[in-house]
Amino acid sequence: MENKNTPKFLKDDSIIYLTVIIVLIVIFLIEGMYIYAGISSLILMGVAGLALKRQIQREKELKNYIINYTKNIENLSVNSFYYSPLPISIIGPMGKIFWFNNKFKELIDEENENIEFINDFIQNFPLKTLEDYKEGILSNIEIVETGKTFNVMYYKLEEGRFGDSVSYVCYWNENTAFANLKIKYNDERPIVSLIQIDNYDEISEKLDKGEKAAMTAEVEKILNRYASEMNGFVLRYDTSKFLMMFENKFLENLENNKFSMLEEVKCLRGGTDFSFTLSIGTGALAKNLTQHLEYAKGALDVALGRGGDQAVVKRMNSVKFYGGKSKAVEKRTKVKARIISYALRQIIDQSSNVLIMGHRVGDMDSLGASIGLYAIAKSRGKKPYIVLNTINYALKNMYERMKKEDSHYIESVISTEAALNLVDQNTLVVVVDTHRPSYTEAPELLQKVDKIVLIDHHRRSEEYIENALLDYIEPYASSTCELVSEIVQYMEEHIKLTKFEADSLLAGIVVDTNSFTFKTGVRTFEAASFLRRNGADTVDVKELFNESLDSMKKKTEIIERSEIILDDVAVSYIDENSENSNVIAAQSADELLTIKGVKMSFVLVRNEDYINISARSSGTVNVQVIMEYLGGGGHLNMAGAQIPTQDMEEAKNKLYDAISHYKKESNDK
């Protein structure tokens, strides 16, 4: 069927006429009709001339048609841009606006009608992103003047369409309602906090029923007040445990105020001289409520593992700490020690061999605890090994003593390489005096075994050995040797320690308490008493700490070059790397605390790849928090950190900043 809309110049019948004439000429020639053939040839020439003229005219009409059609399309495109229901703009280099339609004009104030650059009314427009890609979407571009939010879809135009430079067509799709809904959703997301009165059992022993009930009620009252102010609630699910839920928009303020409920609860006295302290674990930015609860549980474990009286906020990729300014309360009950002892015995019995290791750059506490666990494993009929790669200055005397004792002790000390060769599917690795995998003597060993036991007395940090079958972390304890001594006492069959084993455990307690000066509780003396009954000799232990005259002189030099900053902080340094520098630094930090008015001391010492800091406090301030600012950790009154630099002044400045930050936060509370 003929299409009536087809242009006339597209209809050409000339080819048909020419074909018919050519066929007739051929027929006439075959039949010998030459006259007719000649006449037909003349007609063919005439028709061919007319066809040529018609072709020229047709090409002219086709060209005009294409031009007119293109103009119509361009007009249609321009109109579709100009009258589009979406705001459209064309942007060039430096954000220069070449053109925009009516809808885009409505986005801007009349005062901005003559704007030349996109940044004149959208200050943070991401031009760099626009220039880096040929097409894409810029999400959530906010026009502050109007309070509206847009997603901007864009694509790159050919160069030269608007001048000689590159330009981009931008389609502005408003998503204000969705953006506001997203903000509202994020603000109202539930936050889960698990709260525990961490010293409930210890304080309860000192209170009568009435006082205990009154103080617990006051704690609950404070928590309920905070929850109601945050559109939440508190549920008490155990004698000393609470669950709090509140809206996410209040969490930032809670963090800015350093979880002020911690101090409020600590100030409760109720007519007594004792106060409760809280441990708070908060989960945030989780995918669902189940994950929120998991985060909160993990955060509470960290808070308790760091000694309590603090709040820990756990998000997907971060953990933040608040509080933790008070000493960990010593737990007088030994129920947990008995439970751990029984569980450890079961795990050892089910293992093929036992590998024991402490932290890198070992000390008396890590090696003493390792020797104590060596005795436990040996008593269970296992062949234990102690993983120790180097004998540093702090271990030199004890190692020399080991050589004089039974040869089995020296034979049990092996390198990381030898330990890896001993691993099978039932190997047990016991980690002592650290809970950070990167700090252990052989981190790669942890990757090869399924059975790990962890025994430590340091406040828990963000880095942690997560896959331990059994972990025993008690920040109240003076030392890991104290914990191991208690475990020895509660083994089912009484273990008869050798004199050397008892001396080693006592030496670990002595070094971490600075000869029973710091972090010394009732259970510390009970552990020492147990070791003394098993043959430990204080004179022999003291000999393990004997020093050379050169070491004594170095300590004197450190004290001479010390300076007092911020009224109560003593700082000194060792600007040389020697075998015993770290030990001397730690001992010097202890000595600096004996200066009148000094509440904390720091000694910096140069090592091969870093500068080590030994930190000490009198117990009124928390040097662990200061060292955590620098990537380290430890205890409230004994901590350390490593600064990855060889510049002593740079390390000092970082230390001064950390101390100032800590003091400012303490004063703000």
Phi, psi and omega in degrees: 000136183290134177272112184294341182275355181289128179300147184297325183293346177275348180264116184224112181261001185303321184297329180291314180298316180298320181295317181296316182296317180297319179297318180297318180300317180298316181297314181300320181293321180294321183276356179080016181268077190287329180296312179297325179296320180294317179299318180297325179294319178298317178299319180301317180296320180294316180295321180297320178297315178298321180296321179295316179298319179296323180295320179297316179296321181296317180297322179295316180294323179296319179297315179296323180296315180297318179299313180296321180295317179298319179298320179296317179297315181297319177298320178296318179296314180298316179297320180294326175291310188293320182258018179298142176291345177264142171295133180229138175221154175244121188242138179248198181302149180061016178080016180293131181269116179276323186197151172208157183265181184298320182296322177293324179299327180291338181289331188255155179292159178300328180296332183264014187298330182258027181298145182255328182235146183297328181286353178292333179232354170232096190296325186255029180298127187281074181299324182300316179297319180300318184281342184276342186229154180282330178202161180164197180227129172263116188269144170053054173277118185260131172265103189299321184300326183254348181075014181262154181237142184226149162261130184249113174268137185217157169212156186273130176274161176295145178298141178097350180292326175229087185076199183267359187255171178285143177222162184229136172270127182242125176257122185259110181253113184291132176227035182303314183298317180293319180297318178295322178295322179296318178296316180297318179297315181294321180295324187262005177299140182285140174248135182251128175236132172255126187238135181224135170284102194283342179246028186301311183296319183292316181287326182300328179296337184261359183241152172277174186301319181296314180296318180297315180295320181294317181291321178296320179296322179294320177299313180297324179297316178298315181296320179296323179295315178298316182297316182295326178290343181248025179055040183230197180210164177236134176239123177270116185248000175203174184306318185234020185233141183225152171243127178240136174234137180207175185277146185301329185295344181267351185293319181301316179295322179297319179290320179299327179271011177055039181050065186302343177298334178301313181288323180300315180293322181294334181279350178292130177238323177059036179081007179241174178266005185246155179220150175279155170233152183251149165242128185237127174244121184239131176255132182222156176056037177270167183284327182207178183296325179299315179291325175303314181294321178298315178299316182296318178298314179298319180294321179295319177301319179295316180300315179292322180292342178263007175105000178078188182055045179199165177244141178234127178250119182250122171249180186303317185239016181206156175226129179240146184242141177223136180088216180074031182271347184258163179289150174292136181280129180293132178270121185279334180281143181251021181301315182297321179299320179293318180297314179298318180300316180295315181296319180297320179299316180298316182294318179297316181299330182267007182253152180279322176207166186232124176248127184243133177213151176253212181264161174299152185054066186296161176226184182299325182291316181291318180287321178299316178295322178297319179293322176298318178289330173302315180296321180296310182297320179297322180292340178267010176081018180257160176262102183270153177228146176251120181275115183210112187275323181224148177257103181275180184300322183295335183258356188302311183296318181293322180295320177297323178294322179299321181298327182280341180275200179302135181299339180299330180295310181295321180295335182278347180275118185230165179273171177300316181301316179294322180295319180298326179288341181270351186289132168226187187291345180247017179289138176252131174249125177252120180258129182235147173066015170199153175234009180260117184304323182289343181268351184289163180297326182218082181303326182294337179295326181293334181281343186260352184240155178260341185249112181230134173243138185237125178230120186205159178238007179276150175297136187294137178253179181295320176283132188204147175282101190281333190261028181287136174294324183215127174232139182228092181245117181229095182295341179292334187291148181291328189196165174291328178298326176296315180297316181294322178299321178291321178299318179303319183296331186256011171295145187303308174267128184299130180268128177268103179288145172283164180300320180297318180296318178294318178299319182296316179294319179294323178299321178297320178294317182299315184291322183279342176259001186053057180060051175063037177258312183252149176050040182254112180249184180301317183290336175296314179292326178295319178295317179297321178296318178300316181293322178298320178294336180265015171107357180298138182241120184296329178292315178296323178295318180299325180295335178293344182253007180300140183239163177277163177299323180299319179296319179297320179295320180296320178297321178297319179298318181298316181293324179295322183270004181291156177225152179259124177238155177050036173076319189226021182240124177258130181229135175214182184202160171241116186263036177213151182255107179230173185301322186252014185301315183296320179294315180297322179299315180296317180293323179292323177298321176298317181296321182296334179292343180279354177288135183299130178089350181276125180257337176211151183224149181221132175235124180261142180221135181283130173244185186295314184243359185201171173249122183269143178239127171257125184241139178223151174220161180281354180108348179272344176230161187252098180287343177298317180297318179298316180292330177294327175301332183258011177090008180255210181178197179140228181242173177303318184247007179205115184209178181198166178203163177236123179261119183286071178204162173250001181269109183297320180295321177298316179296319178299315181298320177296320177296315180300319179298318180295319179295316180297319179298317179297315181295321179296315179297321180294322180287333180285342186286000000 
